[in-house]
């Protein structure tokens, strides 16, 4: 039998249901792998020691997984990778955590991330940076870098991340795994510690599109505890995977393939179109000129919402509290000064600025107007195309330290991912090759609202023809030497 960490989550689930392995065997294999990898890639903030569960009927019952550390877990430290939350242990579970447990999931811990999900490299964590399993001097992407690194290294078979502007898709691309941002509102945000509430969405990171479909079948669905949760019937993704893309119309936005895109990334992403064409899809290039506005629009809106959401962290109710304060105002100031990292402070200050009197109309209100224009442009594209194909990031994973020295460059690296959050659309990142340094490249398939099944099926079709998602780092002690 193949080494367990080389299996997809669905393959392991099948082996467990057949009784060829016990849940205890799977758990032992995961613990061994984490012990070998953690000291090198720092993917986990908290490692748990769960007991094996009795198998349920679901396809992923008994399969070990993990959660990003901004997803609330009852009685388990949930830090958002920030000093300010300290050893905060929520008194309740997030809806996604509840649903996973009910489906027989075995949670092995909480995963490292950029502090409060603010970053694209997973270097802003109070608990130290996560490293890319393909090259330990490279970032794994962010903010769900711990999730992508853990899946890539085989420490868990799937993970749940959050995506505010690409934070599932971009690390999935950098680490050579598959990551899905669902349509906004299809997965409950109850229990997700908010960064930007109108943009945040949780989703799976796994080896394959089929794994992502199986996870989404568990975690999606209406939740009365989330006011933005969508009513209606959606889901059944795994059973709908046929790999048949005949007649599918795929649009390629030329504005996503211009200056600034690495030539090796361009070549690998366009090769995805050729594979899908060979299976019967039609491909056409078109213009999407709103791309030049997406990054400033995103950062104005996201920072404004962060300024509001993070005001609750004040050292009074929970989390870390500064010492030596004179009065309440001084407590607030000292706690936030000492508790938040540099990138979080930068975005809070930017958000507070664009919401302030005299600047609200000039920046925040205008950004909301442009957001509506961006959504309209995508809606018009989907009147002609069933899905779109674009890069995930302009380059492969940069070296540790490069992005932190130039925050603006880091922000611009989100250009291909943030439009989907602004428009509430689903997107999936699929491994599609490697550059000359041996670093993974990801392609992004984009669907219309509630078109999650369309892009999952197209990703499944691509992975039926290729084995990039099957590649793992040549390892020494669990991660690349």
C-alpha positions as semicolon CSV with decimal commas, in nm:
position;residue;x (nm);y (nm);z (nm)
1;X;0,000;0,000;0,000
2;X;0,122;0,351;-0,083
3;X;0,244;0,576;0,199
4;X;-0,065;0,727;0,357
5;X;0,045;1,090;0,315
6;X;0,052;1,039;-0,062
7;X;-0,319;0,956;-0,066
8;X;-0,593;1,206;-0,129
9;X;-0,846;1,256;0,150
10;X;-1,109;1,056;-0,042
11;X;-0,867;0,769;-0,102
12;X;-0,787;0,750;0,268
13;X;-1,156;0,768;0,352
14;X;-1,225;0,473;0,120
15;X;-0,950;0,265;0,279
16;X;-1,090;0,340;0,624
17;X;-1,447;0,248;0,526
18;X;-1,328;-0,081;0,377
19;X;-1,158;-0,166;0,707
20;X;-0,816;-0,197;0,544
21;X;-0,693;0,059;0,800
22;X;-0,835;0,175;1,130
23;X;-0,891;0,541;1,226
24;X;-0,616;0,488;1,486
25;X;-0,373;0,392;1,205
26;X;-0,454;0,710;1,012
27;X;-0,416;0,921;1,325
28;X;-0,081;0,762;1,408
29;X;0,046;0,828;1,056
30;X;-0,057;1,194;1,078
31;X;0,105;1,239;1,419
32;X;0,428;1,087;1,291
33;X;0,426;1,316;0,990
34;X;0,358;1,628;1,199
35;X;0,643;1,534;1,434
36;X;0,877;1,513;1,133
37;X;0,759;1,832;0,959
38;X;0,663;2,086;1,226
39;X;1,015;2,183;1,331
40;X;1,095;2,273;0,971
41;X;0,780;2,425;0,824
42;X;0,605;2,559;1,140
43;X;0,262;2,492;0,988
44;X;0,085;2,447;1,324
45;X;0,032;2,686;1,614
46;X;-0,144;2,426;1,828
47;X;-0,114;2,049;1,782
48;X;-0,394;1,847;1,939
49;X;-0,398;1,485;2,051
50;X;-0,747;1,364;1,958
51;X;-0,877;1,013;2,005
52;X;-0,982;0,809;1,701
53;X;-1,352;0,841;1,624
54;X;-1,596;0,571;1,531
55;X;-1,646;0,579;1,156
56;X;-1,956;0,743;1,015
57;X;-2,102;0,694;0,671
58;X;-1,946;1,001;0,509
59;X;-1,661;0,978;0,256
60;X;-1,419;1,167;0,484
61;X;-1,509;1,007;0,818
62;X;-1,196;0,936;1,020
63;X;-0,968;1,138;0,791
64;X;-0,734;1,369;0,992
65;X;-0,758;1,740;0,912
66;X;-0,685;2,079;1,071
67;X;-0,829;2,430;1,097
68;X;-0,678;2,773;1,040
69;X;-0,626;2,948;1,373
70;X;-0,891;3,216;1,312
71;X;-1,170;2,954;1,326
72;X;-1,322;2,919;1,674
73;X;-1,287;2,584;1,849
74;X;-1,450;2,531;2,188
75;X;-1,192;2,512;2,465
76;X;-0,899;2,516;2,220
77;X;-0,666;2,813;2,181
78;X;-0,768;3,033;1,887
79;X;-0,512;3,309;1,846
80;X;-0,536;3,448;1,491
81;X;-0,155;3,421;1,515
82;X;-0,158;3,738;1,726
83;X;-0,011;3,826;2,064
84;X;-0,322;4,024;2,152
85;X;-0,543;3,714;2,176
86;X;-0,294;3,531;2,396
87;X;-0,431;3,194;2,506
88;X;-0,794;3,281;2,426
89;X;-1,004;2,963;2,408
90;X;-1,354;3,027;2,268
91;X;-1,660;2,896;2,456
92;X;-1,813;2,767;2,131
93;X;-1,733;2,603;1,798
94;X;-1,759;2,768;1,459
95;X;-2,036;2,624;1,241
96;X;-1,781;2,467;1,005
97;X;-1,612;2,296;1,301
98;X;-1,946;2,161;1,424
99;X;-2,035;2,025;1,082
100;X;-1,697;1,860;1,033
101;X;-1,711;1,689;1,371
102;X;-2,062;1,566;1,294
103;X;-1,926;1,415;0,970
104;X;-1,655;1,224;1,154
105;X;-1,361;1,459;1,097
106;X;-1,060;1,427;1,327
107;X;-0,905;1,769;1,398
108;X;-0,532;1,757;1,465
109;X;-0,487;2,123;1,549
110;X;-0,486;2,490;1,459
111;X;-0,276;2,615;1,171
112;X;-0,035;2,905;1,143
113;X;-0,133;3,213;0,941
114;X;-0,063;3,579;0,888
115;X;-0,173;3,774;1,195
116;X;-0,551;3,832;1,174
117;X;-0,528;3,700;0,815
118;X;-0,349;4,019;0,705
119;X;-0,073;3,924;0,466
120;X;0,016;3,717;0,163
121;X;0,314;3,522;0,298
122;X;0,233;3,383;0,648
123;X;0,532;3,575;0,782
124;X;0,340;3,820;1,004
125;X;0,248;3,550;1,260
126;X;0,340;3,616;1,624
127;X;0,446;3,250;1,631
128;X;0,702;3,284;1,353
129;X;0,678;3,233;0,977
130;X;0,558;2,919;0,805
131;X;0,793;2,781;0,540
132;X;0,708;2,634;0,202
133;X;0,758;2,254;0,198
134;X;0,891;2,276;-0,159
135;X;1,173;2,511;-0,056
136;X;1,228;2,608;0,305
137;X;1,370;2,948;0,210
138;X;1,040;3,036;0,037
139;X;0,708;3,156;0,175
140;X;0,403;2,927;0,155
141;X;0,175;3,218;0,066
142;X;-0,088;3,363;0,290
143;X;-0,279;3,415;0,491
144;X;-0,371;3,043;0,501
145;X;-0,006;2,945;0,458
146;X;-0,008;2,698;0,746
147;X;-0,306;2,518;0,591
148;X;-0,144;2,491;0,248
149;X;0,195;2,387;0,390
150;X;0,040;2,121;0,613
151;X;-0,150;1,964;0,322
152;X;0,148;1,987;0,085
153;X;0,378;1,820;0,339
154;X;0,125;1,545;0,410
155;X;0,069;1,637;0,773
156;X;-0,309;1,638;0,722
157;X;-0,524;1,531;0,429
158;X;-0,721;1,852;0,412
159;X;-0,756;2,182;0,597
160;X;-1,004;2,466;0,628
161;X;-0,869;2,812;0,552
162;X;-1,022;3,155;0,507
163;X;-1,007;3,374;0,198
164;X;-1,053;3,753;0,220
165;X;-0,858;3,847;-0,093
166;X;-0,702;3,522;-0,210
167;X;-0,584;3,370;0,118
168;X;-0,688;3,015;0,024
169;X;-0,609;3,022;-0,347
170;X;-0,269;3,193;-0,338
171;X;-0,104;2,967;-0,076
172;X;-0,256;2,664;-0,250
173;X;-0,081;2,780;-0,569
174;X;0,252;2,842;-0,395
175;X;0,243;2,501;-0,225
176;X;0,118;2,292;-0,517
177;X;-0,218;2,190;-0,370
178;X;-0,583;2,262;-0,454
179;X;-0,770;2,543;-0,276
180;X;-1,131;2,654;-0,315
181;X;-1,298;2,984;-0,226
182;X;-1,675;2,918;-0,244
183;X;-1,946;3,167;-0,339
184;X;-1,990;3,424;-0,062
185;X;-2,265;3,314;0,176
186;X;-2,260;2,942;0,095
187;X;-2,036;2,858;0,392
188;X;-2,133;3,005;0,730
189;X;-1,894;3,262;0,876
190;X;-2,027;3,202;1,230
191;X;-1,720;3,146;1,444
192;X;-1,471;3,291;1,197
193;X;-1,287;3,578;1,366
194;X;-1,354;3,859;1,121
195;X;-1,102;4,055;0,918
196;X;-1,334;4,209;0,654
197;X;-1,685;4,073;0,696
198;X;-1,814;4,149;0,347
199;X;-1,518;3,969;0,188
200;X;-1,428;3,682;0,426
201;X;-1,517;3,328;0,323
202;X;-1,399;2,989;0,448
203;X;-1,315;2,696;0,222
204;X;-1,105;2,380;0,181
205;X;-0,742;2,322;0,091
206;X;-0,669;1,964;-0,017
207;X;-0,480;1,763;-0,276
208;X;-0,756;1,741;-0,536
209;X;-1,071;1,911;-0,659
210;X;-1,266;1,599;-0,563
211;X;-1,140;1,633;-0,204
212;X;-1,250;1,997;-0,202
213;X;-1,594;1,898;-0,332
214;X;-1,632;1,641;-0,054
215;X;-1,534;1,895;0,213
216;X;-1,768;2,159;0,073
217;X;-2,055;1,910;0,083
218;X;-1,998;1,892;0,459
219;X;-1,943;2,257;0,550
220;X;-2,175;2,445;0,311
221;X;-2,541;2,524;0,373
222;X;-2,771;2,780;0,528
223;X;-2,694;2,882;0,889
224;X;-2,942;3,101;1,081
225;X;-2,655;3,224;1,301
226;X;-2,492;3,398;1,002
227;X;-2,693;3,688;0,863
228;X;-2,512;3,666;0,528
229;X;-2,576;3,293;0,486
230;X;-2,761;3,218;0,163
231;X;-3,094;3,041;0,160
232;X;-3,185;2,793;-0,111
233;X;-3,059;2,465;-0,245
234;X;-2,691;2,428;-0,334
235;X;-2,424;2,165;-0,284
236;X;-2,404;1,800;-0,389
237;X;-2,067;1,880;-0,543
238;X;-1,892;1,543;-0,511
239;X;-2,174;1,346;-0,672
240;X;-2,180;1,598;-0,961
241;X;-1,816;1,551;-1,064
242;X;-1,825;1,395;-1,408
243;X;-1,519;1,555;-1,569
244;X;-1,736;1,628;-1,874
245;X;-1,658;1,980;-1,999
246;X;-1,787;1,939;-2,355
247;X;-1,953;2,261;-2,467
248;X;-1,816;2,462;-2,175
249;X;-1,728;2,819;-2,277
250;X;-1,414;2,946;-2,105
251;X;-1,313;3,312;-2,113
252;X;-0,950;3,418;-2,077
253;X;-0,922;3,781;-1,960
254;X;-0,632;3,926;-2,160
255;X;-0,581;4,192;-1,890
256;X;-0,466;3,914;-1,651
257;X;-0,189;3,798;-1,884
258;X;-0,005;4,124;-1,953
259;X;0,292;4,300;-1,800
260;X;0,400;4,182;-1,457
261;X;0,309;3,817;-1,510
262;X;0,605;3,580;-1,506
263;X;0,648;3,408;-1,843
264;X;0,670;3,060;-1,689
265;X;0,347;3,121;-1,496
266;X;0,175;3,249;-1,811
267;X;0,279;2,943;-2,010
268;X;0,164;2,696;-1,742
269;X;-0,174;2,865;-1,690
270;X;-0,251;2,885;-2,063
271;X;-0,164;2,514;-2,090
272;X;-0,468;2,448;-1,866
273;X;-0,687;2,596;-2,140
274;X;-0,536;2,354;-2,392
275;X;-0,610;2,055;-2,169
276;X;-0,971;2,162;-2,125
277;X;-1,001;2,229;-2,500
278;X;-0,883;1,875;-2,566
279;X;-1,176;1,755;-2,354
280;X;-1,430;1,954;-2,553
281;X;-1,437;2,303;-2,399
282;X;-1,430;2,621;-2,609
283;X;-1,177;2,889;-2,514
284;X;-1,184;3,259;-2,608
285;X;-0,983;3,564;-2,505
286;X;-1,168;3,879;-2,397
287;X;-1,102;4,215;-2,232
288;X;-1,161;4,287;-1,862
289;X;-1,026;4,642;-1,820
290;X;-1,149;4,687;-1,461
291;X;-0,843;4,489;-1,338
292;X;-0,644;4,809;-1,283
293;X;-0,887;4,919;-1,012
294;X;-0,922;4,598;-0,809
295;X;-0,623;4,627;-0,574
296;X;-0,685;4,982;-0,444
297;X;-1,058;4,910;-0,415
298;X;-0,994;4,594;-0,218
299;X;-0,744;4,742;0,026
300;X;-0,962;5,044;0,101
301;X;-1,268;4,829;0,178
302;X;-1,079;4,553;0,360
303;X;-0,883;4,799;0,576
304;X;-1,196;4,997;0,662
305;X;-1,377;4,683;0,776
306;X;-1,068;4,567;0,966
307;X;-1,054;4,900;1,151
308;X;-1,408;4,839;1,270
309;X;-1,379;4,466;1,341
310;X;-1,053;4,483;1,535
311;X;-1,173;4,757;1,768
312;X;-1,309;4,480;1,994
313;X;-0,954;4,381;2,093
314;X;-0,886;4,617;2,381
315;X;-0,747;4,410;2,669
316;X;-1,071;4,429;2,868
317;X;-1,288;4,128;2,788
318;X;-1,046;3,857;2,676
319;X;-0,700;3,797;2,537
320;X;-0,376;3,963;2,632
321;X;-0,369;4,277;2,848
322;X;-0,084;4,527;2,882
323;X;0,048;4,616;3,228
324;X;0,130;4,949;3,386
325;X;-0,159;5,145;3,238
326;X;-0,289;5,465;3,401
327;X;-0,655;5,461;3,295
328;X;-0,892;5,294;3,048
329;X;-0,772;5,494;2,748
330;X;-0,411;5,409;2,835
331;X;-0,505;5,041;2,869
332;X;-0,650;5,044;2,518
333;X;-0,349;5,222;2,373
334;X;-0,085;5,007;2,545
335;X;-0,262;4,677;2,474
336;X;-0,306;4,752;2,105
337;X;0,042;4,899;2,066
338;X;0,206;4,596;2,223
339;X;-0,044;4,333;2,106
340;X;-0,080;4,403;1,733
341;X;0,198;4,348;1,481
342;X;0,319;4,601;1,224
343;X;0,105;4,484;0,930
344;X;-0,215;4,480;1,139
345;X;-0,141;4,830;1,268
346;X;-0,077;4,950;0,912
347;X;-0,415;4,826;0,791
348;X;-0,604;4,953;1,096
349;X;-0,455;5,300;1,045
350;X;-0,534;5,295;0,674
351;X;-0,891;5,183;0,746
352;X;-0,943;5,443;1,016
353;X;-0,814;5,710;0,777
354;X;-1,049;5,622;0,490
355;X;-1,348;5,616;0,728
356;X;-1,265;5,948;0,892
357;X;-1,458;6,272;0,841
358;X;-1,342;6,448;0,527
359;X;-1,209;6,130;0,363
360;X;-1,508;5,892;0,376
361;X;-1,660;6,020;0,050
362;X;-1,326;6,050;-0,127
363;X;-1,208;5,697;-0,047
364;X;-1,447;5,452;0,118
365;X;-1,767;5,559;-0,058
366;X;-1,588;5,571;-0,392
367;X;-1,440;5,225;-0,332
368;X;-1,789;5,086;-0,272
369;X;-1,901;5,239;-0,601
370;X;-1,607;5,084;-0,786
371;X;-1,681;4,750;-0,618
372;X;-2,025;4,758;-0,781
373;X;-1,863;4,832;-1,118
374;X;-1,625;4,536;-1,075
375;X;-1,915;4,303;-0,994
376;X;-2,106;4,430;-1,298
377;X;-1,806;4,362;-1,524
378;X;-1,788;4,001;-1,405
379;X;-2,164;3,958;-1,436
380;X;-2,140;4,071;-1,798
381;X;-1,852;3,830;-1,864
382;X;-2,061;3,542;-1,729
383;X;-2,340;3,623;-1,969
384;X;-2,101;3,503;-2,239
385;X;-1,880;3,250;-2,061
386;X;-1,947;2,961;-1,823
387;X;-1,619;3,021;-1,639
388;X;-1,296;3,218;-1,660
389;X;-0,932;3,110;-1,646
390;X;-0,664;3,333;-1,491
391;X;-0,337;3,312;-1,299
392;X;-0,348;3,299;-0,919
393;X;-0,036;3,507;-0,861
394;X;0,206;3,694;-1,090
395;X;0,501;3,479;-0,974
396;X;0,580;3,162;-0,785
397;X;0,662;3,175;-0,413
398;X;0,907;3,455;-0,320
399;X;1,187;3,411;-0,070
400;X;1,123;3,469;0,298
401;X;1,167;3,836;0,388
402;X;1,131;3,976;0,035
403;X;0,764;4,074;0,063
404;X;0,781;4,218;0,415
405;X;1,044;4,465;0,300
406;X;0,805;4,600;0,034
407;X;0,439;4,587;0,154
408;X;0,309;4,760;-0,160
409;X;0,461;4,488;-0,379
410;X;0,292;4,230;-0,155
411;X;-0,044;4,406;-0,200
412;X;-0,006;4,412;-0,578
413;X;0,058;4,036;-0,580
414;X;-0,314;3,992;-0,497
415;X;-0,431;4,145;-0,826
416;X;-0,574;3,822;-0,973
417;X;-0,747;3,698;-0,658
418;X;-0,912;3,999;-0,491
419;X;-1,177;4,062;-0,762
420;X;-1,357;3,741;-0,665
421;X;-1,394;3,855;-0,305
422;X;-1,520;4,196;-0,415
423;X;-1,778;4,029;-0,642
424;X;-1,859;3,735;-0,410
425;X;-1,763;3,477;-0,675
426;X;-1,624;3,123;-0,640
427;X;-1,270;3,041;-0,745
428;X;-1,043;2,738;-0,728
429;X;-0,664;2,719;-0,754
430;X;-0,529;2,403;-0,920
431;X;-0,163;2,299;-0,952
432;X;-0,065;2,327;-1,318
433;X;0,313;2,296;-1,334
434;X;0,648;2,404;-1,196
435;X;0,888;2,685;-1,280
436;X;1,258;2,641;-1,357
437;X;1,337;2,653;-0,983
438;X;1,105;2,361;-0,916
439;X;0,842;2,577;-0,745
440;X;0,469;2,501;-0,799
441;X;0,246;2,712;-1,025
442;X;-0,130;2,743;-0,978
443;X;-0,409;2,830;-1,222
444;X;-0,736;2,988;-1,115
445;X;-1,077;2,881;-1,243
446;X;-1,348;3,140;-1,173
447;X;-1,722;3,080;-1,180
448;X;-2,037;3,290;-1,157
449;X;-2,216;3,320;-0,824
450;X;-2,332;2,973;-0,718
451;X;-2,127;2,830;-1,006
452;X;-1,907;2,639;-0,762
453;X;-1,998;2,305;-0,919
454;X;-1,895;2,424;-1,267
455;X;-1,539;2,514;-1,165
456;X;-1,502;2,208;-0,940
457;X;-1,596;1,987;-1,234
458;X;-1,357;2,169;-1,470
459;X;-1,076;2,138;-1,212
460;X;-1,160;1,768;-1,177
461;X;-1,142;1,729;-1,556
462;X;-0,801;1,895;-1,563
463;X;-0,672;1,675;-1,281
464;X;-0,803;1,366;-1,462
465;X;-0,557;1,450;-1,743
466;X;-0,262;1,566;-1,529
467;X;-0,081;1,462;-1,213
468;X;0,051;1,795;-1,082
469;X;-0,178;1,764;-0,780
470;X;-0,018;1,426;-0,707
471;X;0,332;1,571;-0,679
472;X;0,479;1,613;-0,331
473;X;0,811;1,762;-0,222
474;X;1,101;1,519;-0,230
475;X;1,141;1,499;0,139
476;X;1,384;1,456;0,421
477;X;1,210;1,430;0,754
478;X;0,879;1,530;0,600
479;X;0,981;1,846;0,414
480;X;1,226;1,936;0,142
481;X;1,590;1,933;0,237
